[in-house]
Amino acid sequence: GHRAVAWAEIARFAYNPVNHWFYITLADGTHLWLWDDLNGIGFFAETALSRLPPTALQGDPDARTVLEELAWEVRYLV
């Protein structure tokens, strides 16, 4: 499905290395999953790094690392 979410609504942004997805918790407690191999994920990663609320990434340093790796691929391999 599709759902539009404002960056400010994201309370927690975590990464699950076993399933290769980002686990997103919104301020209202609902959850979204975003796979790390989606088309355009590198461009999403670049945007996420600049727009996610700082507190959203504090709980999972691995999420930031994966976002940085995906963004690097867009910058240097495309």
C-alpha positions as CSV (number, residue, x, y, z in Angstrom):
1,G,0.0,0.0,0.0
2,H,0.9,3.7,0.0
3,R,0.9,6.1,2.8
4,A,2.1,9.7,2.9
5,V,3.9,10.6,6.2
6,A,5.5,13.9,7.2
7,W,9.1,13.6,8.3
8,A,8.2,15.2,11.6
9,E,5.7,12.3,12.3
10,I,8.6,9.8,12.5
11,A,9.3,9.0,16.1
12,R,11.8,6.1,15.6
13,F,13.7,4.9,12.5
14,A,15.4,1.5,13.0
15,Y,17.0,-1.1,10.8
16,N,16.5,-4.9,10.9
17,P,19.6,-6.5,9.3
18,V,18.0,-10.0,9.3
19,N,15.0,-9.0,7.1
20,H,16.8,-6.1,5.3
21,W,14.2,-3.5,6.1
22,F,13.7,-0.2,8.0
23,Y,11.2,-0.3,10.8
24,I,9.5,3.0,11.2
25,T,7.5,4.0,14.2
26,L,5.3,7.1,13.9
27,A,4.3,9.5,16.6
28,D,0.8,7.9,16.8
29,G,2.4,4.4,17.5
30,T,1.7,2.9,14.1
31,H,4.5,1.1,12.2
32,L,5.7,1.0,8.6
33,W,8.3,-1.2,7.0
34,L,10.5,-0.1,4.1
35,W,12.8,-2.6,2.4
36,D,16.4,-1.6,1.7
37,D,16.3,-2.8,-1.9
38,L,13.5,-0.7,-3.2
39,N,14.0,1.2,-6.4
40,G,15.2,4.7,-5.4
41,I,16.1,3.7,-1.9
42,G,19.5,5.5,-2.2
43,F,17.7,8.8,-3.0
44,F,15.3,8.2,-0.1
45,A,18.3,7.6,2.1
46,E,19.9,10.9,1.1
47,T,16.6,12.7,1.9
48,A,16.1,10.8,5.1
49,L,19.5,11.8,6.4
50,S,18.7,15.4,6.0
51,R,15.1,15.4,7.1
52,L,14.5,12.8,9.8
53,P,14.1,14.3,13.2
54,P,17.4,13.8,15.1
55,T,15.8,11.8,17.9
56,A,14.3,9.3,15.4
57,L,17.8,7.8,14.7
58,Q,19.2,7.9,18.2
59,G,17.8,4.5,19.2
60,D,19.5,2.6,16.4
61,P,22.9,3.7,15.1
62,D,22.8,0.9,12.5
63,A,19.9,2.6,10.8
64,R,22.1,5.7,10.2
65,T,25.0,3.6,9.0
66,V,22.8,1.8,6.4
67,L,21.2,5.1,5.3
68,E,24.7,6.5,4.8
69,E,25.8,3.4,2.8
70,L,22.8,3.6,0.5
71,A,23.2,7.3,0.0
72,W,26.9,6.8,-0.8
73,E,26.0,4.3,-3.5
74,V,23.8,7.0,-5.2
75,R,26.5,9.6,-5.0
76,Y,29.4,7.6,-6.2
77,L,28.2,4.6,-8.1
78,V,25.5,6.1,-10.3
